[in-house]
């Protein structure tokens, strides 16, 4: 699973997480709350912790963006897509309790009709540089009763489409797409039916495509996967893009709320050893990621997290702060019990399970009481991460082209708390006022060079505060049976929206359908709530159904879509 801030980290433009904790496996202790130790020792205390931070005020007079919706653009029932749908998307993203990402939408002061209901005038309180990332997945206004709170909608169905296919049915066993007969675009559906089915793990996924049970799979890449799937009638494509894997530390509650303990723990992780053990078998030419929660490019120097391993320095930090090892060899303080560090991953992910098996004994030997506290993908990504019910996490994030996702994922005001209505996607609980100011300022900065410098400074602060440890820029891989499916199967594999072009694939074997094996399966489909914290949820439902003004490309750009009659116009006020 990739958290599309996970899509970065969660899904930019979708917006909302509800801070709800569920007992979802991982052992009898999985729902006890935060670990012993640290300043905040329970999930209740974690939820009520408040942060004294206010966003910097913009000095600009704002801007207006005018979108002209294509006259032919309609929903699958033939009703026109209008300004009402833009307004509903804004209101739902901004006001639904527990919204993950209000970033950008909170800069909008009005969404109004221009010369007709096919012209949308969006007014911003300030200049907002990444505006193309907004309104990328429209809600249908008439599909909900209250556009300011859609938390009770779309539990098991998205009953509308503005794209080439529509969702005929969805269940825990499968989803079925059929052509949208009222789709106005030139890229009309080729396949008569596309069926998506969940596969329990990588072994099942591989076996299913080799046996011809599915036509296409999009697995997390691992060393030897191409050899494991190798068959004369199976083709593949491997591409590098915006996916990265990292360790994350919950600073809002639990043992890592103690900054000294967190720093010492972070310095005790030998990333080079992890990389050699876990990632070199995947790609021998790969390099350890040093940037942070972003892939190499214009927004990082590439050395932010270099030389992070310092076990001697870690031990001195703890000893100077009054920690000492107890009879079990674990670090403890003032006679208290050694903090238990709950490391969560999704069960069935062999690579992460291997990482735990390799690293936990090493961390325990270094004096840290680390335990595996895992649960299935839906529990992990749609419940426990949004609830900050973990101490250490490991996952892949799928980042959109613009670094604006960092604001919703790391700014102080995006930490879910009772005080802010559980808004935000900052599931690390990291609050650094300087970094938050830089992130918000970068969103209103039109000079690309200044914006890049702001982001680089934020990454440096992340490294200083030991928010995470980056590991690997992950390859994306697709495998398909040439005797069963054809068309541009690898054209969008590197896209933030993954295999969104499946409607253009062809049924080669004549069985009337294209079958896609899904590595993970969501438990709910709401594109505004915690459901959208699962990249597989948006890949398999929301992205293929919900039209947007701008879309991402396979080479990491934003382009205008056929929803609009042409490029939007921007007026700085």
Phi, psi and omega per residue, in radians:
X1 nan 2.501 3.112
X2 -2.116 2.262 -3.126
X3 -1.477 1.930 -3.080
X4 -1.642 1.658 3.026
X5 -0.907 nan nan
X6 nan nan nan
X7 nan nan nan
X8 nan -1.062 -2.951
X9 -1.607 -0.427 3.068
X10 -1.902 -2.031 -2.997
X11 -2.078 1.879 -3.094
X12 -1.111 2.379 -3.128
X13 1.532 -0.270 3.050
X14 -1.624 -2.215 2.688
X15 3.019 0.905 2.874
X16 -2.974 2.462 3.066
X17 -2.209 2.349 3.011
X18 -1.751 2.346 -3.052
X19 -1.419 1.407 -3.106
X20 -2.152 2.330 3.136
X21 -1.869 2.354 3.086
X22 -2.221 2.581 3.035
X23 -1.332 1.887 -3.000
X24 -2.293 0.741 3.014
X25 1.583 -2.958 -3.125
X26 1.526 0.258 3.128
X27 1.854 2.926 -3.080
X28 -1.144 -0.354 -3.089
X29 -1.597 0.025 -2.944
X30 -1.146 -0.398 -3.119
X31 -1.975 0.319 -3.111
X32 -1.263 -0.401 -3.066
X33 1.971 -2.895 -3.079
X34 -1.170 2.793 -3.071
X35 -1.185 2.881 3.015
X36 -1.078 2.645 3.085
X37 1.591 2.923 -3.068
X38 1.370 3.085 -3.075
X39 -1.469 -0.320 -3.046
X40 -2.219 1.941 -2.889
X41 -1.896 0.115 3.103
X42 -2.578 2.795 3.101
X43 -1.131 -0.557 3.085
X44 -1.102 -0.798 3.112
X45 -1.132 -0.642 3.119
X46 -1.098 -0.767 -3.100
X47 -1.144 -0.573 -3.059
X48 -1.576 -0.125 3.123
X49 -1.126 2.303 -3.115
X50 -1.930 2.801 -3.142
X51 -2.201 2.285 -3.128
X52 -1.604 1.500 -3.130
X53 -2.522 2.402 3.049
X54 -2.219 2.345 3.132
X55 -1.062 2.553 3.062
X56 -1.130 2.471 3.127
X57 -1.360 2.427 3.128
X58 -1.334 2.519 3.085
X59 -1.677 -0.042 -3.138
X60 -1.494 2.851 3.106
X61 -1.564 0.034 3.103
X62 1.743 -2.994 3.121
X63 -2.727 2.862 3.056
X64 -2.150 2.409 3.023
X65 -2.085 2.215 -3.119
X66 -1.944 2.132 3.117
X67 -1.897 2.258 3.022
X68 -1.808 1.904 -3.119
X69 -1.282 2.386 3.101
X70 -0.996 2.367 -3.120
X71 -1.013 -0.585 -3.074
X72 -1.400 -0.156 -3.024
X73 -1.239 2.068 -3.127
X74 -2.393 2.812 2.991
X75 -1.360 3.032 -3.056
X76 -1.160 -0.325 3.079
X77 -1.570 0.083 3.112
X78 1.595 -0.142 3.123
X79 -1.296 2.519 -3.052
X80 -1.218 2.562 2.958
X81 -1.455 2.160 -3.000
X82 -2.341 -3.064 3.092
X83 -1.004 -0.510 -3.135
X84 -1.058 -0.584 -3.125
X85 -1.303 -0.640 3.019
X86 -1.099 -0.777 -3.118
X87 -1.142 -0.713 3.119
X88 -1.092 -0.694 3.124
X89 -1.118 -0.762 3.099
X90 -1.075 -0.866 -3.084
X91 -1.127 -0.727 -3.134
X92 -1.168 -0.759 -3.125
X93 -1.155 -0.619 -3.064
X94 -1.451 -0.637 -2.905
X95 -1.947 -0.301 -3.135
X96 -1.046 2.224 -3.137
X97 -0.948 2.295 3.132
X98 1.450 0.278 -3.115
X99 -0.988 2.260 -3.105
X100 -1.228 -0.900 -2.970
X101 -2.210 1.629 3.008
X102 -1.523 -0.100 -3.093
X103 -0.983 2.278 -3.102
X104 1.583 -0.938 3.084
X105 -1.128 -0.495 3.118
X106 -1.331 -0.138 3.037
X107 -1.568 -0.204 -3.118
X108 -1.440 2.271 3.107
X109 -1.785 -0.406 3.101
X110 -2.812 2.618 2.993
X111 -2.231 1.943 -2.998
X112 -2.328 2.801 3.046
X113 -1.310 2.502 3.047
X114 -1.614 -2.015 -3.118
X115 -1.297 -0.293 3.084
X116 -2.794 3.082 3.128
X117 -1.322 0.010 3.024
X118 -1.671 -0.013 3.046
X119 -2.011 2.230 -3.061
X120 -1.979 2.166 3.091
X121 -1.949 1.973 -3.133
X122 -1.846 2.105 -3.140
X123 -1.802 2.293 3.140
X124 -1.895 2.551 3.115
X125 -1.296 -0.326 3.117
X126 -2.561 2.945 2.986
X127 -1.118 2.327 -3.129
X128 -2.214 1.799 -3.002
X129 -1.063 -0.775 -3.085
X130 -1.558 0.688 -3.036
X131 -1.089 -0.434 -3.122
X132 -1.170 -0.298 3.105
X133 -1.392 -0.161 3.118
X134 -1.536 2.763 3.110
X135 0.952 0.662 3.111
X136 -1.542 -0.146 3.136
X137 -2.635 1.680 -3.007
X138 -1.423 2.407 2.909
X139 -1.419 2.621 3.003
X140 -1.533 2.027 -3.020
X141 -0.985 -0.718 -3.063
X142 -1.313 -0.072 -3.122
X143 -1.495 -0.149 -3.119
X144 -2.238 2.662 3.120
X145 -1.429 -0.642 -3.077
X146 -2.260 1.850 -3.068
X147 -1.242 -0.203 3.109
X148 -1.611 -0.075 3.083
X149 -2.707 1.698 -3.128
X150 -1.848 0.325 -3.064
X151 -1.093 -0.407 3.139
X152 -1.660 0.066 -3.091
X153 -1.745 2.856 2.966
X154 1.031 0.638 3.138
X155 -1.101 -0.731 -3.084
X156 -2.435 0.372 3.125
X157 -2.889 2.416 2.887
X158 -1.868 1.788 -2.907
X159 -1.537 0.467 3.134
X160 -2.602 2.811 3.085
X161 -2.626 2.499 2.990
X162 -2.163 0.381 3.127
X163 -2.168 -2.977 -2.954
X164 -1.178 -0.445 3.132
X165 -2.203 2.792 3.080
X166 -2.187 2.753 -3.112
X167 -1.515 1.990 3.132
X168 -1.396 -0.672 3.137
X169 -2.791 2.700 3.063
X170 -2.512 2.446 3.098
X171 -2.690 3.003 3.055
X172 -1.093 -0.242 -3.104
X173 -1.684 -0.534 -3.105
X174 -2.992 2.832 2.950
X175 -2.171 2.586 -3.085
X176 -2.228 2.150 3.059
X177 -1.862 2.473 3.046
X178 -2.318 2.816 -3.106
X179 -1.042 2.475 3.012
X180 -1.502 1.839 -3.031
X181 -1.174 -0.290 3.132
X182 -1.786 0.225 3.124
X183 -1.221 2.305 -3.016
X184 -1.619 -0.222 -3.030
X185 -1.297 2.900 3.112
X186 -1.408 -0.357 -3.138
X187 -1.542 1.025 -3.089
X188 -1.189 2.769 -3.095
X189 -1.095 2.364 3.076
X190 -1.654 -0.777 -3.132
X191 -1.271 2.499 3.089
X192 -1.256 -0.548 -3.114
X193 -2.759 2.435 3.029
X194 -2.126 2.176 -3.120
X195 -1.982 2.301 3.048
X196 -1.980 2.358 -3.103
X197 -2.307 2.440 3.131
X198 -1.327 2.557 3.032
X199 -2.152 2.352 -2.928
X200 -1.162 -0.602 -3.073
X201 -2.802 3.103 -3.085
X202 -1.080 -0.701 -3.132
X203 -1.088 -0.750 3.123
X204 -1.139 -0.699 3.134
X205 -1.074 -0.800 -3.136
X206 -1.149 -0.773 3.140
X207 -1.090 -0.620 -3.065
X208 -1.226 -0.636 3.130
X209 -1.340 -0.590 3.107
X210 -1.185 -0.559 3.133
X211 -1.474 -0.094 -3.134
X212 1.421 0.261 3.108
X213 -1.311 -0.501 3.056
X214 -2.255 2.764 -3.112
X215 -1.668 -0.467 -3.013
X216 -2.586 2.468 3.007
X217 -2.358 2.681 -3.108
X218 -2.265 1.210 -2.985
X219 -1.453 2.771 2.918
X220 -1.147 2.246 -3.051
X221 -1.216 2.489 3.016
X222 -2.557 2.754 -3.139
X223 -1.031 2.201 3.140
X224 1.638 -0.026 -3.088
X225 -1.153 -0.663 -3.124
X226 -1.131 -0.665 3.085
X227 -1.204 -0.641 -3.119
X228 -1.163 -0.604 -3.099
X229 -1.625 -0.202 -3.024
X230 -0.853 2.224 3.130
X231 -2.848 2.594 -3.047
X232 -1.015 -0.552 -3.060
X233 -1.775 0.346 3.121
X234 -2.110 2.176 3.069
X235 -1.859 2.856 -3.102
X236 -2.576 2.857 3.035
X237 -2.555 2.365 3.109
X238 -2.203 2.209 -3.087
X239 -2.402 2.628 3.090
X240 -1.822 2.357 -3.138
X241 -2.577 -2.242 -3.011
X242 -1.685 0.396 3.117
X243 -1.657 2.360 3.063
X244 -2.537 2.560 3.121
X245 -1.926 2.554 -3.113
X246 -2.716 2.845 2.894
X247 -1.597 2.452 3.117
X248 -2.216 2.563 -3.097
X249 -2.121 2.204 3.139
X250 -1.337 1.959 -3.087
X251 -1.733 -0.108 -3.096
X252 -1.350 -0.616 -3.115
X253 -2.660 2.891 -3.126
X254 1.509 -2.987 -3.012
X255 -1.081 -0.507 -3.082
X256 -1.470 0.048 2.928
X257 -1.200 -0.356 3.029
X258 -1.441 1.924 -3.023
X259 -1.079 -0.657 -3.140
X260 -1.162 -0.774 3.133
X261 -1.104 -0.724 -3.140
X262 -1.118 -0.772 3.140
X263 -1.093 -0.775 -3.132
X264 -1.114 -0.715 3.125
X265 -1.106 -0.822 -3.122
X266 -1.044 -0.711 -3.129
X267 -1.267 -0.178 -3.138
X268 -1.631 -0.032 3.133
X269 -1.668 2.062 3.129
X270 -1.512 1.596 -3.096
X271 -1.120 -0.597 3.128
X272 -1.088 -0.710 3.120
X273 -1.157 -0.744 3.084
X274 -1.047 -0.755 -3.107
X275 -1.095 -0.784 3.136
X276 -1.127 -0.662 -3.082
X277 -1.333 -0.702 -2.953
X278 -1.825 -0.691 -2.942
X279 -1.784 -0.563 3.103
X280 -1.019 -0.675 3.065
X281 -1.076 -0.361 3.111
X282 -1.354 -0.808 -3.111
X283 -2.617 1.880 -3.015
X284 -1.080 -0.484 -3.116
X285 -1.579 0.042 -3.066
X286 -1.222 2.765 3.112
X287 -2.173 2.607 3.096
X288 -1.090 2.270 -3.116
X289 -1.308 2.240 -3.110
X290 -2.008 -0.101 -3.006
X291 -1.225 -0.811 -2.978
X292 2.188 -2.611 -3.115
X293 -1.416 0.996 -3.114
X294 -2.921 2.705 3.105
X295 -1.606 2.799 -3.085
X296 -0.973 2.469 -3.130
X297 2.874 -2.647 -3.031
X298 -1.192 -0.326 -2.976
X299 -1.798 0.173 3.070
X300 -2.525 2.639 3.079
X301 -1.401 -0.472 3.128
X302 1.654 0.113 3.117
X303 -2.304 0.257 -3.022
X304 -1.042 -0.652 -3.078
X305 -1.932 0.271 3.139
X306 -1.123 2.605 3.086
X307 1.028 0.671 -3.104
X308 -1.342 -0.347 -3.061
X309 -1.502 2.097 -3.116
X310 -2.680 1.319 -3.051
X311 -1.120 -0.629 3.113
X312 -1.155 -0.756 3.091
X313 -1.095 -0.627 3.127
X314 -1.103 -0.817 -3.135
X315 -1.086 -0.698 3.137
X316 -1.149 -0.704 3.089
X317 -0.961 -0.838 -3.094
X318 -1.182 -0.790 -3.121
X319 -1.090 -0.712 3.127
X320 -1.147 -0.444 -3.134
X321 -1.619 0.103 3.073
X322 1.630 0.175 3.079
X323 -1.491 2.609 3.017
X324 -2.611 2.759 -3.110
X325 -1.393 2.385 -3.133
X326 -1.513 -2.972 -3.076
X327 -1.096 -0.445 3.123
X328 -1.499 -0.084 -3.125
X329 1.533 0.209 3.136
X330 -1.761 2.562 3.095
X331 -1.176 2.275 3.112
X332 -2.494 2.882 -3.052
X333 -2.436 2.382 3.030
X334 0.978 0.585 3.091
X335 1.366 0.021 -3.140
X336 -1.355 2.890 3.090
X337 -1.177 2.531 3.126
X338 -1.086 2.345 3.141
X339 -1.047 2.355 3.035
X340 -1.600 2.191 -3.081
X341 -1.809 1.930 -3.099
X342 -1.535 1.972 3.131
X343 -1.732 2.046 -3.086
X344 -1.859 2.379 2.916
X345 -2.417 3.032 3.069
X346 -1.540 2.237 -3.136
X347 -1.062 2.541 3.136
X348 1.603 -0.141 3.075
X349 -1.552 1.779 -3.003
X350 -1.071 -0.713 -3.100
X351 -1.085 -0.794 -3.129
X352 -1.232 -0.632 3.062
X353 -1.103 -0.679 3.084
X354 -1.155 -0.616 3.111
X355 -1.136 -0.748 3.074
X356 -1.086 -0.770 -3.115
X357 -1.089 -0.603 3.137
X358 -1.355 -0.779 -2.926
X359 -1.569 -0.604 -3.076
X360 -1.011 -0.810 3.097
X361 -1.046 -0.616 3.125
X362 -1.189 -0.706 3.120
X363 -1.226 -0.647 3.076
X364 -1.127 -0.683 3.101
X365 -1.137 -0.491 3.103
X366 -1.425 -0.065 3.051
X367 1.839 0.251 -3.097
X368 -1.974 2.217 -3.067
X369 -1.448 1.306 -3.095
X370 -1.612 2.331 3.091
X371 -2.289 2.550 3.032
X372 -1.288 2.315 -3.109
X373 -2.436 1.247 -2.907
X374 -1.761 2.805 2.997
X375 -2.669 3.076 -3.045
X376 -1.202 2.967 -2.994
X377 -1.055 -0.743 -3.121
X378 -1.127 -0.755 3.090
X379 -1.071 -0.815 -3.068
X380 -1.111 -0.981 -2.962
X381 -1.504 -0.501 -3.072
X382 -1.767 -0.166 -3.106
X383 -2.215 -1.076 -2.956
X384 -1.329 -0.697 3.067
X385 -1.088 -0.849 3.097
X386 -1.027 -0.529 -3.138
X387 -1.511 0.008 -3.055
X388 0.950 0.654 -3.137
X389 -1.664 1.162 3.135
X390 -2.952 2.960 3.013
X391 -1.977 -0.812 3.111
X392 -2.253 2.400 -3.131
X393 -2.298 2.800 3.102
X394 -2.482 2.135 3.118
X395 -2.815 2.923 3.059
X396 -1.674 2.357 3.022
X397 -1.871 2.451 3.055
X398 -1.891 1.943 -3.001
X399 -1.710 2.391 3.010
X400 -1.251 2.968 -3.043
X401 -1.079 -0.594 -3.068
X402 -1.625 2.419 -3.100
X403 -1.285 0.130 3.102
X404 -1.024 -0.391 3.121
X405 -1.065 -0.411 3.137
X406 -1.126 -0.537 -3.140
X407 -1.130 -0.869 -3.107
X408 -1.213 -0.329 -3.071
X409 -1.774 -0.256 -3.029
X410 -2.430 -0.086 3.126
X411 -1.350 2.620 -3.093
X412 -0.982 -0.737 -3.056
X413 -1.307 -0.020 3.102
X414 -1.847 0.256 3.022
X415 -1.474 2.136 3.137
X416 -1.117 2.143 3.071
X417 -2.464 2.853 3.052
X418 -1.090 -0.616 -3.082
X419 -1.120 -0.577 -3.118
X420 -1.811 0.293 3.131
X421 1.276 0.428 3.132
X422 1.051 0.616 3.114
X423 -1.482 2.456 2.958
X424 2.112 2.818 -3.105
X425 -2.074 0.248 3.103
X426 -1.411 1.393 -3.063
X427 -1.529 0.206 2.944
X428 -1.656 -0.277 -3.089
X429 1.175 0.466 -3.110
X430 -1.496 2.175 3.089
X431 -2.237 1.834 3.029
X432 -2.177 1.953 -3.033
X433 -1.047 -0.693 3.138
X434 -1.098 -0.797 3.135
X435 -1.124 -0.721 3.141
X436 -1.102 -0.725 3.088
X437 -1.070 -0.755 3.130
X438 -1.091 -0.710 3.133
X439 -1.131 -0.838 3.137
X440 -1.137 -0.671 3.110
X441 -1.168 -0.595 3.118
X442 -1.152 -0.510 3.141
X443 -1.234 -0.369 3.140
X444 -1.932 0.213 -3.126
X445 -1.681 2.151 -3.094
X446 -1.624 -0.245 3.111
X447 -1.452 1.961 -3.076
X448 -1.016 -0.625 -3.114
X449 -1.186 -0.745 3.119
X450 -1.155 -0.712 3.140
X451 -1.073 -0.753 3.136
X452 -1.101 -0.707 3.123
X453 -1.132 -0.672 3.082
X454 -1.034 -0.798 -3.118
X455 -1.136 -0.723 3.118
X456 -1.052 -0.694 3.114
X457 -1.137 -0.655 3.102
X458 -1.095 -0.750 3.134
X459 -1.092 -0.661 3.096
X460 -1.125 -0.680 3.096
X461 -1.180 -0.627 3.062
X462 -1.045 -0.752 3.130
X463 -1.143 -0.716 3.134
X464 -1.119 -0.635 -3.115
X465 -1.576 -0.024 3.080
X466 0.978 0.926 3.135
X467 -1.316 -0.631 -3.038
X468 -2.773 3.034 2.991
X469 -2.325 1.942 3.137
X470 -1.245 2.649 -3.060
X471 -2.183 -0.978 -2.868
X472 -2.759 2.319 2.935
X473 -1.390 1.981 -2.916
X474 -1.533 2.371 3.037
X475 -1.296 2.614 3.041
X476 -1.807 2.428 -3.062
X477 -2.348 2.477 3.033
X478 -2.280 2.474 3.132
X479 -2.304 2.381 -3.119
X480 -2.562 2.692 -3.136
X481 -1.574 2.043 -3.111
X482 -1.211 -0.319 3.110
X483 -1.513 -0.033 -3.092
X484 -2.192 -0.468 -3.062
X485 -2.540 2.546 3.130
X486 -2.396 -3.055 3.142
X487 1.785 -2.924 -3.049
X488 -1.423 1.133 -3.014
X489 -1.200 -0.439 -3.116
X490 -1.856 0.174 -3.041
X491 -1.232 -0.432 -3.086
X492 -2.154 0.252 -3.070
X493 -1.079 -0.517 -3.111
X494 -1.586 0.036 -3.106
X495 -1.364 2.617 3.015
X496 -0.959 -0.576 -3.118
X497 -1.624 0.199 3.013
X498 0.992 -2.312 -2.990
X499 -1.510 0.847 -3.045
X500 -1.169 -0.288 -3.103
X501 -1.570 0.382 -3.068
X502 -1.101 -0.317 3.102
X503 -1.199 -0.263 -3.139
X504 -1.678 0.031 3.130
X505 -1.402 2.676 -3.060
X506 -1.939 2.552 3.100
X507 -1.483 1.805 -3.049
X508 -1.426 -0.671 -3.029
X509 -1.526 -0.031 3.039
X510 1.322 0.336 3.125
X511 -1.519 0.068 3.038
X512 1.477 0.151 -3.103
X513 -2.770 2.760 2.964
X514 -1.961 2.256 -3.058
X515 -1.981 2.167 -3.138
X516 -1.945 2.245 3.075
X517 -1.538 2.162 -3.100
X518 -1.697 2.240 -3.099
X519 -1.210 -0.530 3.097
X520 -2.397 2.753 -3.068
X521 -2.298 2.194 -3.119
X522 -1.293 2.790 3.075
X523 -1.712 -0.233 3.127
X524 -2.668 2.823 -2.953
X525 -2.095 0.102 -3.087
X526 -1.104 2.099 -3.077
X527 -1.393 0.019 -3.132
X528 -1.955 -0.330 -3.059
X529 -1.810 -2.887 -3.088
X530 -1.038 -0.312 3.095
X531 -0.980 -0.651 -3.082
X532 -1.333 0.058 3.056
X533 -1.333 -0.143 3.106
X534 -1.746 2.100 3.114
X535 -1.110 -0.572 3.110
X536 -1.206 -0.464 3.061
X537 -1.139 -0.836 -3.085
X538 -1.303 -0.577 3.092
X539 -1.121 -0.675 -3.015
X540 -1.649 -0.119 3.129
X541 -2.417 -1.173 -2.950
X542 -1.121 -0.894 -3.102
X543 -1.008 -0.792 -3.108
X544 -1.266 -0.172 -3.045
X545 -1.926 -0.619 -2.945
X546 -1.691 2.041 -3.110
X547 -1.275 2.745 3.133
X548 -2.494 2.836 -3.110
X549 -1.264 -0.735 3.105
X550 -2.244 2.619 -3.130
X551 -2.276 2.740 3.071
X552 -1.477 2.734 -3.139
X553 -1.986 2.970 -3.121
X554 -1.156 -0.416 3.123
X555 -1.777 0.346 2.966
X556 1.383 0.675 3.071
X557 -2.142 2.921 2.959
X558 -1.802 2.334 3.099
X559 -2.296 2.612 3.102
X560 -1.174 2.511 -3.127
X561 -1.765 3.033 3.124
X562 -1.296 -0.016 2.999
X563 -1.126 -0.521 -3.116
X564 -1.787 2.708 3.096
X565 -1.336 -0.278 3.133
X566 3.102 -3.004 3.137
X567 -1.043 2.481 3.029
X568 -1.202 2.701 3.107
X569 -1.858 2.459 -3.087
X570 -2.052 2.277 3.107
X571 -2.179 2.048 3.062
X572 -1.455 2.205 -3.030
X573 -1.490 nan nan
